[in-house]
């Protein structure tokens, strides 16, 4: 912090020096419109305006320098006070261990020696007590930090479980059709597919991948039922969706009907990026 402020002060000092040098090189010339040529007079006027602006800048720079010097002095005082506060114990102990005090202790009775030993033992016990207190505080901080981390981990696990439970997994084409209808209802209410996906708890890619099943069920329900008869639990939904897509592609009338149903709102208007 002090280094940054010193650098700023040096910068402003350098700027003030440059402005003063400019003022020395180009002093203010009095208004001599009558004796000087028009072009020279205009040049002089421009220089006078520049000098006035430079003087204003110099004034602001000097004010900033004074403020920064005051802040620097206050910071130096604070640092000195902190060092003095930290060194009070050492000075007091050194004062107690002066030669006059040592001579007095040597000439004193055994009772003084016993009192000094008791004071040293009390100071050692005080220092040990302070160390123990610091250790206890550190342990408490570590425990609190560890407990907060555990709580965060538990919250994250709960949120993951909720997300997993919220997602609706379909294992049969009929379940896919039901889920598709739920998304369509939510889309009609919210008018945003992203909101509909969140409400139903399904991913966009899964809806797009399994959309041919639902589209064929709406456009050609008989053909969809025929394909459902051939469906087995061992078969994947993606394979069944491919079969439905092939039926739609082979019949251009069905594709037109799909687009027509999307416009009516009976099908989800899916695109490459919906």
N, C-alpha and C positions, 0 to 999 in steps of 0.2 A: 504493500500500500504506500509506504514512504517513498520507495523507488519510483513508483508511477507518478506520484505528486511532484517529486524532484525533477523528473523528466519534463513534466508539463511546465514547471516553473522555468527550466532552462529554455524550452521552446519559446515561451512568451518573452523572455529576456532577449533572445536572439531576434525575435520579431521587432521588439522595441528598439534594439540597436540599429536594425536595418531602416526603420522609419526615421530615426534621428539622422542617420547618414544621408537619407534622401532629402530631409529638410535642410541639411547643411549644404548639399550640392545645389538644391533648387530653392533658394529663399524666396519669400513672397515679395513680388515686385509691385509697387504702387500703380494705381490705375492711370495710365498715360495714353489715353485714347486719342488725344489731340496730336501728340508728337510722333506716335508710332504708326506704321503702315497697318491697313486693316487685317491682312493675313497674320502679321506678327502679333497684333493686338488679340486676335482670336486665339492664337497659340498660347499667349501669356494668360489669357482668361482660363483656358483649359488647364494649364499648369497650376493656376491658383486654386481652381476647384479640386484638383487632385491633391494639392497640399492640405486643403481644409479637411478632405476625407481622411487623409493620412493622420492629421492631428486628432481627429475624432477617434480613429482606430487606436492611436497611441494612448489616448486617455483611457479607453476601455481596457487596453492591455495592461496599463499600469495599475488600474483598479483590480483586475484579476490577479496580477502578481502580488499585490498587497494582501488580498484575501488568501491566496495560497500560502504566502509566508506566515500569515497568522495561523492558518490550519497546521502548517508544519511545526511552528513553535508550540502550539497546544499539544500536538502529538508527541513532540519531544518531552514536554512536561509530564504527560501521562506515562510515557515509558520510564522516565526518571522516578516518578512516584511508585510505579510497580516494582522497579528494582530496589527502591528504598524499603518498601513494605516487605519484600522478600529477604532483605538483608538485616532486618531489625534484630532477628534472633541471634545472628552471628555477632553483631556489634555488642549486644548486651552480654553475651557469653564471654567475649574478649575483654569487656570492661571488668567483669567479675574476676577474670584471670590476670589482672594487672600486677606489677611487682609489689606495689604497696599492699595489695590484698594478700599476696603470698607471704610477705614478711609478717603481716598481721596474723595470718593463720599459723605461721611457724612459731610465733611468740605466744599464741593463744593456748588455752588449756585443752586437754583431751576431749572435753565436751564439745568444743568447736569442731574438732576432727570428726567426731561421731555425727554431728549435725550435717556436716558437708557430705559424709558418706550416705546419710539418710536422704539428703536432697538429690544426690546423684542417682540413688536407687529409685527414688520417686520419679525422677525425670525419665529413667530407663523404662519404668513401668508405664508412664504416660505415652512414651513413644511406641511401646509394644501394643498398648491399647488402641492407639490411633492406627497402627498397622493392621490390627485385627478388624477394626471397623472398616477400613478400606477394602480388605479382603472380603468381608461379608457383603459390602455393597457391590463389589464386582461379581460375586457369586449370584446375588439377586438379579443383577442386570443380565447375566448370562442365562439364568433360568427364565426370566421374562422374555428374552429374545427367542429362546428355544421354544417356549410355549406359544409365542405368536406365530412362529414358523409352522408349528404343528396345526394350529387353528387354520392357517391359510391353506395348508395341504388338505385338511378335512373339507374345507369349503370347496376347493377345486374338485375333489373327488365327488362330493355331493352334486355339484353342478354337472359334472360329466355323466353321472348316473341319471340325473333328470333329463338331460339331453337324449341319452340312449333310450330311456323309457318313452320320451315324447315322440321319437321317430317311429313311424308306422311301417313295419316291414310286411311286404306282401309275398306270399309263397304260392299263390294260385292266381291265374288270370282274372278270376272273378273278384278277388281281393284287390287286384290292380285297378279294375273298373270302378269299384267302390271308392277307392282312394282318389282316383281321377275325378269322380263326381264331387267329392268333398272340396278338392282344390278349385274346381269350377265354381262351386257355390261361394267359396271364400273370395274368389276373384271377382265375381259379380258384385259382392258387397264392398270390397275394398278398392277395386279397379286397379290393383297392382299385383302382379304375379309373385313378386318377392314376398309381399305380405301374406299372400295365400299359402305359399310354401311354408312359411314359418308357422302359421296357424295350424296347418295339417300335420306338420312335422315330417316333411319329406324334402329330399334334395331335388333341385331342378333337373340335374342330369338323369336321374332315375325316371322322372316324369316324362322327359323327352324320349328316353330310350324305350319306354313301355307305351308311348302314346299311340302307335299303330294298332295295338289291341283294342283300345277304347274307341278309336276312330272307326275301326271296322265294325265294332259292336253297335255303333250309332248308324253308320251308313248302310251296312249289310249285316243285319243281326243273324240271318239264317246261315251265312257262310261262317260267321264267327262261332255259332253253335256247332257247326260241323267240325271246325278245327278244335273246339273244346272237347269234343268226344275223343279225338285222337291224343289229347294231352295226357301225359303221365307224370307222376310226381318226380321221377328221375330227370325229366326234361327241364331245362333251364327256361326261365321267363324270357331271357334275351333271344333264345332260339325260337320260341313261340312268337315273339314280337317280330322277328325276321320273316316268319311265314306269313303273318298278317300284312306286313309291308309289301311282300311279293304279290299278294292278292290285290292290294290297292294299286301297285305300280302297273300290273298287267291289265288293269281295267281303267282307262282314262275317265270314264264316266264317274267311277267311284271317287277318283281324285278331285273331280269338279264338285261332286257332292260334298266332299270333305271341306273344301274351301267355302262352299255355300253355307254349310252348317257352322263354320267358324264365324262367318259374318253375322249369322242369326244369333249366335251366343250359346249354341248347344255344344260347341267344342271349344277347347282352350286355343286361343290364337298363338300357338307356339311358332317360334322362328329360330334362326341360328343364335340370336342373342335376345332373349325375352326377359 
